Amino acid sequence: MKIHSVEAIAIDIPLKKNFGGSTYSVLKRCTVITRLRTHDGLVSEVYNGDNRERSSEIARIIEDELLPLAKGMRIFEYERIWEKMFALTHASRDRKTLLEAIACMDCAIWDLIGKALKKTVRELLGGYRERLPIISIGGYYMPGKKLADFGKEVESYRKAGMAGCKFKVGGLTPEEDARRVAVARKAVGDDFILCVDANRGWSAQDAIRFARLIEPLNIRWFEEPCHWHDDAAMMARVRRSIRIPVTAGQCEITSQGVRRLIDAGAVDFVNYDVSEGGGVTDWKRAAALCATAGIEMAHHEEAQIASHLLAAVPHGTYAECFAHPERDPVWQAMWANRPPIKNSMLEVSKDPGFGLELDPGMIRKYRVG
């Protein structure tokens, strides 16, 4: 089972609206499909990430820089392959983009391992459960949106079968955003999971003020409350001052970055993203760190992969998706064999590897280059 060749395909799908949060805009859905081949004829089919600026560069790095390091190695040597790829980060370069490319290769290797052994990645990593709750990301800032519209939005997610919503905050004053969250909670009731996500939008003082305003609303977690430049220290201050659990990790690109958050006492949940941080191999390390520290694992988006990871371990929580029909065409249509959502639970694919089948017509239409 030796690695032979790879095809990396950058996908770029324009969106009809700006699905932005407090610190960013989203005008297109991008991803990278990795088809890694072995000499025995196995082929991976996996997609990673939503890099809206450098998908083509990620695909180039996979084909031109990473494949030569892995070619001829057995897929079961994933730790050695990962080590060789990660060594490229020691030189001065764009490490974030490189780690995203490494993630694509590493996830493709795990897909091949599953196919070779006729096991799902969920089973390979521990097989703790077969399904898990799924929540939608929402609460988008859009021109002309009124308070009542946020209630209607989260109601639509419940109707779509979601167990909850991760609601965008951090783009207004704490008082204004607290009113938006209150409308959302009133619309769906207390049995609907409601998280809030500031995307590093606030100072520690404003984050604390906001959290105290929404503490009566049964909020599951407060994600990335503080500005990026001193986030661990500021989040630790916020965490000590409020009763809502704090979540972060999606902006880390190594398991050592996750350890930094744990050491700072900054988090109750970690949502380390397999597509940002070097793939399944490094995600396993982060998950082990969190398990020993008594911290639960979430995951930033990427339900096609995250469902396997979170369902594999005892401290996994919720898969995330974009239930709005226009936000994520990959989730809605390109993932052709997406498992059904039943009773607000996502069934993890039972097919070997990640078990993904992707729509070839959409790939032809939206591939870059």
ABEGO torsion letter per residue (X at the ends): XBBABBBBBBBBBBBABBBBBAABBBABBBBBBBBBBBAAGBBBBBBBEBBAAAAAAAAAAAAAAAAAAABGBBAAAAAAAAAAAAAAAABBBBAAAAAAAAAAAAAAAAAAAAAAAGBBAAAAAGGABABBBBBBBBGBBBBGBBAAAAAAAAAAAAAAGBABBBBBBGABBAAAAAAAAAAAAAAAEAABBBBBBAGGABBAAAAAAAAAAAAAAGBABBBGABBAAAAAAAAAAAAAABABBBBBGAABABAAAAAAAAAAGABABBBBBAAAAGEAAAAAAAAAAAAAAGBBBBBBEGAAAAAAAAAABAABBBBBBBABAAABAAAAAABAABBBBBGGBBBBBABBEAGBBBBAAAAAAABBX
